[in-house]
Amino acid sequence: MTVTDTRPSTTVSSPGLNDLHDPADRPAGCPAGRPDASSPAFRSAAVEPEPLFAPTFEAVRPGLREEALPAARLLAARPAYTTRYVAEHAAAAPSGFGLRSGADVVPQPGDVVLARVLEIGQHKRLESPVSRKALLFPGQEILVAYGHRYAPDQFLAYVPSSLEPCDLVAGGGLASQVRDAHARVDAATRIEPIGLLADRDGVVNLRDHAPERLVSEDGLPGALPPIFAVLGSSMNSGKSTTVGCLVNGLANSGLTVAAGKVTGTGAGNDVNLFRDAGATRVMDFTDFGYPTTFQTDYDEICRLLTSMVAALAEESPDVIVLEIADGVFQGETGRLLADPLFHRLVDSTLFAAQEALGALSGSRILRESGVEVAAISGVLTASPLAAAEAAGHVPERIIPTFDLCRPEVAAGLLAGARR
């Protein structure tokens, strides 16, 4: 199964598709940069006897235009974290693509778009396929994906109904149209869609090249390891750090740990944190072809949770740790808490809160939903006074986030969650 490449950013000498891989990844005799078409090692992948995309170079009908996308232009575009699997495919066979544009083109979540940077705003950097934060400059062409975004600390944004100029609403590579923004953030970086990436099968969507596929509950193994889920009171309540520290503590106790992020907005920071903490298998929803999960059909969210558990369980880890994005009032998260599927799969939870009142509210909401809470952690625990306030009002243990790295603490939580 393919997992996210987390090699250091120094392996990337250029932000284009040419340099998706380390020099060690290239066949012997192939220099850095664009694949040498004369090299036998690349001839079959980079030189095709017939183009895969046969554009008309004119309007297919009023409002729709298809045109060839020169390989050099595609290779020069900056791919994003969300488009990394498409970019990998394009780097191997860059001559098989075109662009679809026109007034009748309506982008869908996950559609890949070649866009030009118009004006730098909130997001001044684009996260590369290997999570390098590359500075953006006006005029540069980038390869991103359309998607909705729900981020109380930044933007509420939706996929627009046309290819008119729109916004880069996430550094991981998300094209959308801002509806609301937090008062403290800058205006979104503006981009101009040039056209949807297309091949002989039509518009390219992230799911076309995602390494993982959705399965039903029938795809789950007969026996699952203990599964923790980490939820929070809000965005930036410390969920990812709580996951990372719990993973680290479990790994320090000699266990094999798999970790995943089920919902959220595509970015590499969290999954890289989980891997750095010691998880042997890591994935997120982008591995299934979702640039973001906001506004995704709820049945698909359930299948995504099921499929991620099935995939993470393939190598028989001792424990699985999952992160559920945003706060418990976010739409998809709230529905999951009440869903029997969540209760069947998840054995115990940790709750990350920002302050004592959030800890109290989260504790009550989870218990009323029938969800077992093993402990409360997160940003709250950075303040001993705030942690003491919470401890006087919630029945759960308050565990400082970084204490979860201690083997005895993590193992003690696991003992209470074993199936």
KOLLO-451505 format. One line per 8 residues: number of its first residue (from 1); their letters; for each residue x, y, z of C-alpha. Coordinates in steps of 0.2 Angstrom, whole numbers. Layout:
N
NUM	a	X,Y,Z | ... .
This chain:
419
1	mtvtdtrp	0,0,0 | 7,17,-4 | 10,29,10 | 14,47,10 | 33,52,6 | 40,61,21 | 58,63,15 | 66,79,20 .
9	sttvsspg	62,94,9 | 81,95,4 | 78,81,-8 | 67,94,-19 | 78,105,-29 | 64,112,-39 | 45,114,-36 | 40,107,-53 .
17	lndlhdpa	34,89,-57 | 52,85,-63 | 59,83,-46 | 46,73,-36 | 59,60,-32 | 76,58,-24 | 90,56,-36 | 91,38,-29 .
25	drpagcpa	74,35,-36 | 79,38,-54 | 86,24,-64 | 105,23,-66 | 111,35,-80 | 96,47,-79 | 101,65,-73 | 91,76,-62 .
33	grpdassp	77,86,-70 | 65,80,-84 | 67,62,-89 | 78,59,-103 | 68,52,-117 | 83,43,-125 | 86,34,-109 | 80,15,-110 .
41	afrsaave	75,16,-92 | 62,30,-96 | 58,26,-114 | 43,16,-110 | 36,28,-97 | 40,45,-104 | 39,42,-123 | 22,36,-129 .
49	peplfapt	19,30,-147 | 2,39,-147 | -4,53,-136 | -17,49,-123 | -26,65,-125 | -33,70,-143 | -39,88,-141 | -48,97,-154 .
57	feavrpgl	-39,114,-152 | -56,122,-153 | -73,123,-145 | -80,106,-144 | -97,115,-142 | -101,133,-136 | -95,135,-118 | -83,120,-119 .
65	reealpaa	-65,120,-125 | -51,106,-125 | -33,109,-128 | -17,99,-127 | -6,103,-112 | 12,102,-117 | 22,91,-107 | 35,104,-103 .
73	rllaarpa	21,116,-96 | 14,102,-85 | 31,97,-78 | 35,115,-74 | 19,117,-64 | 20,116,-45 | 10,102,-38 | 3,102,-21 .
81	yttryvae	1,90,-7 | -17,86,-11 | -12,82,-30 | 4,72,-26 | -3,55,-33 | -9,64,-49 | 8,73,-50 | 17,57,-48 .
89	haaaapsg	8,49,-63 | 10,65,-73 | 29,65,-70 | 30,47,-77 | 19,50,-92 | 18,69,-95 | 12,69,-113 | -5,61,-110 .
97	fglrsgad	-14,76,-103 | -25,91,-109 | -35,105,-102 | -54,107,-102 | -61,125,-100 | -75,136,-105 | -91,143,-97 | -100,126,-96 .
105	vvpqpgdv	-87,118,-86 | -92,115,-68 | -78,109,-56 | -82,96,-43 | -73,92,-27 | -57,83,-31 | -55,89,-49 | -37,94,-53 .
113	vlarvlei	-35,111,-60 | -20,120,-67 | -21,138,-60 | -11,154,-61 | -7,163,-45 | -14,181,-46 | -11,189,-29 | -3,183,-13 .
121	gqhkrles	-14,183,2 | -16,172,18 | -7,157,10 | 10,163,5 | 17,145,3 | 11,129,-6 | 14,113,2 | 23,101,-10 .
129	pvsrkall	20,82,-12 | 34,80,1 | 27,93,12 | 40,106,8 | 32,124,10 | 37,132,-6 | 35,151,-7 | 22,157,-20 .
137	fpgqeilv	25,171,-33 | 12,179,-44 | 12,172,-61 | 17,154,-56 | 6,140,-62 | 1,127,-49 | -8,110,-49 | -21,110,-35 .
145	ayghryap	-38,102,-32 | -55,109,-30 | -63,106,-13 | -74,114,1 | -66,120,17 | -72,122,35 | -60,130,46 | -67,142,60 .
153	dqflayvp	-49,150,62 | -48,153,44 | -61,151,30 | -78,144,26 | -77,140,7 | -86,131,-6 | -82,124,-23 | -87,137,-36 .
161	sslepcdl	-99,134,-50 | -87,139,-64 | -68,142,-68 | -69,160,-64 | -54,167,-53 | -56,159,-35 | -46,157,-19 | -32,146,-13 .
169	vaggglas	-40,142,4 | -27,129,11 | -8,128,9 | -10,109,5 | -18,114,-12 | -36,118,-11 | -45,129,-24 | -62,136,-18 .
177	qvrdahar	-72,152,-16 | -72,160,1 | -89,164,9 | -83,169,27 | -67,172,35 | -60,174,52 | -57,193,56 | -38,190,60 .
185	vdaatrie	-33,181,44 | -28,190,28 | -38,189,12 | -36,173,3 | -23,171,-10 | -31,173,-27 | -29,161,-41 | -35,160,-59 .
193	piglladr	-40,143,-66 | -33,139,-83 | -42,123,-85 | -46,106,-77 | -33,93,-80 | -40,80,-92 | -35,64,-100 | -43,52,-113 .
201	dgvvnlrd	-55,47,-99 | -61,65,-95 | -57,77,-81 | -44,70,-69 | -50,68,-51 | -39,64,-36 | -49,48,-34 | -42,42,-51 .
209	haperlvs	-25,40,-44 | -27,37,-26 | -19,22,-19 | -33,17,-8 | -51,13,-11 | -67,13,-1 | -73,-3,6 | -89,-9,15 .
217	edglpgal	-89,-16,33 | -87,-33,24 | -70,-27,20 | -65,-27,39 | -54,-41,46 | -62,-53,58 | -52,-46,73 | -47,-28,75 .
225	ppifavlg	-34,-21,87 | -39,-8,100 | -44,8,92 | -42,25,100 | -50,41,92 | -45,58,97 | -58,72,96 | -58,90,101 .
233	ssmnsgks	-67,105,106 | -62,115,90 | -49,118,77 | -32,120,85 | -37,112,102 | -22,101,101 | -29,85,93 | -15,81,81 .
241	ttvgclvn	-2,84,95 | -12,73,106 | -12,59,93 | 7,61,90 | 11,60,109 | -1,45,112 | 7,36,97 | 24,40,104 .
249	glansglt	20,33,121 | 13,17,114 | 28,15,103 | 39,18,117 | 31,4,127 | 36,-8,113 | 20,-9,103 | 17,-7,84 .
257	vaagkvtg	5,8,81 | -4,13,65 | -12,30,64 | -24,40,53 | -33,56,50 | -51,52,45 | -58,69,42 | -51,87,39 .
265	tgagndvn	-42,97,25 | -28,89,15 | -11,94,22 | 5,84,27 | 9,91,44 | -2,79,54 | 2,63,46 | 21,67,46 .
273	lfrdagat	19,70,64 | 11,53,67 | 25,45,57 | 39,55,67 | 31,49,83 | 33,31,79 | 18,25,69 | 23,11,57 .
281	rvmdftdf	8,14,46 | 1,31,42 | -13,38,31 | -26,51,29 | -41,54,18 | -31,61,4 | -24,43,1 | -42,39,-4 .
289	gypttfqt	-44,53,-16 | -52,67,-5 | -44,84,-4 | -55,88,11 | -70,79,19 | -81,94,22 | -98,93,13 | -94,75,8 .
297	dydeicrl	-109,63,8 | -111,56,25 | -112,38,19 | -95,41,11 | -88,48,27 | -94,31,35 | -86,21,22 | -70,32,23 .
305	ltsmvaal	-69,28,42 | -72,9,39 | -59,9,24 | -46,18,34 | -48,6,49 | -47,-9,37 | -31,-2,28 | -22,2,44 .
313	aeespdvi	-27,-15,51 | -19,-25,36 | -2,-27,45 | -9,-32,61 | -3,-17,72 | -6,-19,91 | -16,-3,91 | -24,10,80 .
321	vleiadgv	-25,29,84 | -37,40,73 | -39,59,73 | -57,66,69 | -55,84,63 | -62,100,70 | -74,101,85 | -88,90,90 .
329	fqgetgrl	-101,103,84 | -94,101,66 | -107,92,55 | -98,76,50 | -90,74,67 | -106,77,76 | -115,63,66 | -101,51,68 .
337	ladplfhr	-102,52,87 | -120,47,86 | -117,33,73 | -117,15,78 | -103,12,66 | -92,23,76 | -96,14,92 | -93,-3,84 .
345	lvdstlfa	-76,2,78 | -69,14,92 | -65,7,109 | -60,23,118 | -57,41,115 | -46,56,121 | -53,73,120 | -42,88,117 .
353	aqealgal	-49,105,124 | -43,123,123 | -50,128,140 | -59,121,155 | -76,125,149 | -73,116,133 | -66,101,142 | -83,101,153 .
361	sgsrilre	-94,103,137 | -84,90,127 | -84,77,142 | -103,79,143 | -107,78,125 | -96,63,122 | -104,54,138 | -121,58,132 .
369	sgvevaai	-117,51,115 | -112,35,124 | -93,37,119 | -80,32,132 | -68,46,136 | -52,39,143 | -44,56,147 | -44,74,142 .
377	sgvltasp	-28,82,135 | -24,96,122 | -20,114,123 | -29,115,140 | -15,106,148 | -2,119,144 | -9,129,158 | -8,121,175 .
385	laaaeaag	-21,133,181 | -33,129,167 | -30,110,169 | -34,112,188 | -50,121,184 | -56,107,172 | -51,94,184 | -63,100,197 .
393	hvperiip	-78,98,185 | -75,83,174 | -74,64,179 | -60,60,167 | -42,61,170 | -33,77,164 | -17,71,156 | -4,84,150 .
401	tfdlcrpe	-1,81,132 | 17,77,132 | 15,65,147 | 6,54,134 | 24,50,128 | 28,41,143 | 26,22,141 | 17,19,157 .
409	vaagllag	4,33,154 | 0,27,136 | 0,8,141 | -12,12,155 | -24,20,143 | -23,5,132 | -26,-7,146 | -43,1,149 .
417	arr	-47,1,130 | -43,-17,125 | -56,-26,116 .
